[in-house]
Amino acid sequence: MTDISLHYRSEVPLTATVSAVGQLFATWRQRARERQELATLDYRMIRDLGLSPGDIRFEANKPFWRD
């Protein structure tokens, strides 16, 4: 009979998983904020960036989880 607790002794994988999930959420929040900011740019600012209004709409309408 094996001791099942041997499989769960290390906290490192759990800590790494929690850290990775936290980083993922932070990335998603940052994308959402940046896309909201893009949506507020006026035509002159869009042109200064070398983009078109369609480019901005495309990026601003992407879901936060898409890169």
MIDOSE-1310 file (N, C-alpha, C; in nm, 2 decimals, decimal comma, always signed):
residues 67
mtdi	+0,09/-0,12/+0,00/+0,00/+0,00/+0,00/+0,09/+0,12/+0,00; +0,06/+0,22/-0,09/+0,14/+0,34/-0,09/+0,08/+0,45/-0,01; +0,16/+0,54/+0,04/+0,12/+0,65/+0,12/+0,08/+0,76/+0,02; -0,04/+0,79/+0,01/-0,09/+0,90/-0,09/-0,03/+1,04/-0,05
slhy	+0,00/+1,06/+0,07/+0,05/+1,19/+0,11/+0,19/+1,22/+0,05; +0,26/+1,12/+0,01/+0,39/+1,14/-0,05/+0,37/+1,22/-0,19; +0,26/+1,20/-0,25/+0,24/+1,27/-0,38/+0,21/+1,42/-0,36; +0,18/+1,46/-0,24/+0,14/+1,60/-0,22/+0,23/+1,67/-0,12
rsev	+0,35/+1,63/-0,10/+0,43/+1,69/+0,00/+0,49/+1,83/-0,05; +0,51/+1,85/-0,17/+0,57/+1,97/-0,22/+0,47/+2,08/-0,24; +0,50/+2,20/-0,19/+0,41/+2,31/-0,22/+0,45/+2,39/-0,34; +0,57/+2,36/-0,39/+0,62/+2,44/-0,50/+0,53/+2,44/-0,62
plta	+0,48/+2,32/-0,67/+0,39/+2,32/-0,79/+0,27/+2,41/-0,76; +0,21/+2,40/-0,64/+0,09/+2,48/-0,62/+0,12/+2,63/-0,62; +0,24/+2,66/-0,56/+0,28/+2,80/-0,56/+0,30/+2,85/-0,70; +0,37/+2,77/-0,78/+0,39/+2,81/-0,92/+0,26/+2,83/-1,00
tvsa	+0,17/+2,74/-0,97/+0,04/+2,74/-1,04/-0,04/+2,87/-1,00; -0,04/+2,90/-0,87/-0,11/+3,02/-0,83/-0,04/+3,14/-0,88; +0,09/+3,15/-0,89/+0,16/+3,26/-0,94/+0,13/+3,28/-1,09; +0,13/+3,17/-1,17/+0,10/+3,17/-1,31/-0,04/+3,22/-1,34
vgql	-0,14/+3,18/-1,26/-0,27/+3,22/-1,27/-0,28/+3,37/-1,24; -0,22/+3,42/-1,14/-0,21/+3,56/-1,10/-0,16/+3,64/-1,22; -0,05/+3,59/-1,28/+0,02/+3,66/-1,39/-0,08/+3,67/-1,51; -0,15/+3,56/-1,53/-0,24/+3,55/-1,64/-0,35/+3,66/-1,62
fatw	-0,41/+3,67/-1,50/-0,51/+3,77/-1,47/-0,46/+3,91/-1,49; -0,34/+3,93/-1,45/-0,28/+4,06/-1,46/-0,26/+4,10/-1,61; -0,22/+4,00/-1,69/-0,21/+4,03/-1,84/-0,34/+4,06/-1,90; -0,44/+3,99/-1,86/-0,58/+4,01/-1,91/-0,63/+4,15/-1,87
rqra	-0,60/+4,19/-1,75/-0,65/+4,32/-1,70/-0,57/+4,43/-1,78; -0,44/+4,41/-1,81/-0,37/+4,51/-1,88/-0,42/+4,52/-2,03; -0,44/+4,41/-2,09/-0,50/+4,41/-2,23/-0,63/+4,48/-2,23; -0,72/+4,45/-2,14/-0,85/+4,52/-2,13/-0,83/+4,67/-2,12
rerq	-0,75/+4,72/-2,03/-0,72/+4,86/-2,01/-0,67/+4,92/-2,14; -0,57/+4,86/-2,20/-0,51/+4,91/-2,32/-0,61/+4,92/-2,44; -0,69/+4,82/-2,45/-0,79/+4,82/-2,56/-0,90/+4,93/-2,53; -0,93/+4,95/-2,41/-1,02/+5,06/-2,37/-0,96/+5,19/-2,41
elat	-0,83/+5,21/-2,38/-0,76/+5,34/-2,42/-0,76/+5,35/-2,57; -0,73/+5,25/-2,64/-0,73/+5,26/-2,79/-0,86/+5,31/-2,84; -0,97/+5,26/-2,78/-1,11/+5,29/-2,83/-1,13/+5,44/-2,81; -1,06/+5,51/-2,72/-1,09/+5,65/-2,70/-1,00/+5,75/-2,78
ldyr	-0,91/+5,69/-2,86/-0,82/+5,78/-2,95/-0,90/+5,85/-3,05; -0,87/+5,97/-3,08/-0,93/+6,05/-3,19/-0,85/+6,02/-3,32; -0,91/+6,07/-3,43/-0,86/+6,04/-3,56/-0,71/+6,08/-3,57; -0,68/+6,20/-3,52/-0,54/+6,25/-3,54/-0,44/+6,16/-3,46
mird	-0,48/+6,12/-3,34/-0,39/+6,03/-3,27/-0,37/+5,90/-3,34; -0,48/+5,84/-3,40/-0,48/+5,72/-3,47/-0,38/+5,73/-3,59; -0,40/+5,84/-3,66/-0,31/+5,87/-3,78/-0,17/+5,88/-3,74; -0,14/+5,95/-3,63/+0,00/+5,97/-3,58/+0,06/+5,83/-3,55
lgls	-0,02/+5,74/-3,51/+0,03/+5,60/-3,48/+0,06/+5,52/-3,60; +0,01/+5,58/-3,72/+0,02/+5,51/-3,84/-0,08/+5,39/-3,86; -0,19/+5,41/-3,79/-0,30/+5,31/-3,80/-0,42/+5,37/-3,86; -0,51/+5,28/-3,89/-0,64/+5,32/-3,94/-0,75/+5,31/-3,84
pgdi	-0,86/+5,38/-3,85/-0,97/+5,35/-3,76/-1,01/+5,21/-3,75; -1,01/+5,14/-3,87/-1,04/+5,00/-3,87/-0,95/+4,91/-3,79; -0,82/+4,95/-3,79/-0,72/+4,88/-3,71/-0,75/+4,89/-3,56; -0,79/+5,01/-3,52/-0,82/+5,04/-3,38/-0,94/+4,96/-3,34
rfea	-1,05/+4,97/-3,43/-1,17/+4,89/-3,39/-1,14/+4,74/-3,38; -1,06/+4,69/-3,47/-1,03/+4,55/-3,47/-0,97/+4,51/-3,33; -0,86/+4,59/-3,30/-0,79/+4,56/-3,17/-0,88/+4,58/-3,05; -0,95/+4,69/-3,05/-1,03/+4,73/-2,93/-1,14/+4,63/-2,91
nkpf	-1,19/+4,56/-3,01/-1,30/+4,47/-3,00/-1,26/+4,33/-2,97; -1,13/+4,30/-2,97/-1,08/+4,17/-2,93/-1,11/+4,14/-2,79; -1,15/+4,02/-2,76/-1,17/+3,98/-2,62/-1,03/+3,99/-2,54; -1,04/+4,02/-2,41/-0,92/+4,04/-2,33/-0,83/+3,91/-2,33
wrd	-0,88/+3,80/-2,35/-0,80/+3,68/-2,34/-0,72/+3,65/-2,47; -0,75/+3,72/-2,58/-0,68/+3,70/-2,71/-0,56/+3,80/-2,72; -0,45/+3,74/-2,76/-0,33/+3,82/-2,78/-0,34/+3,91/-2,90
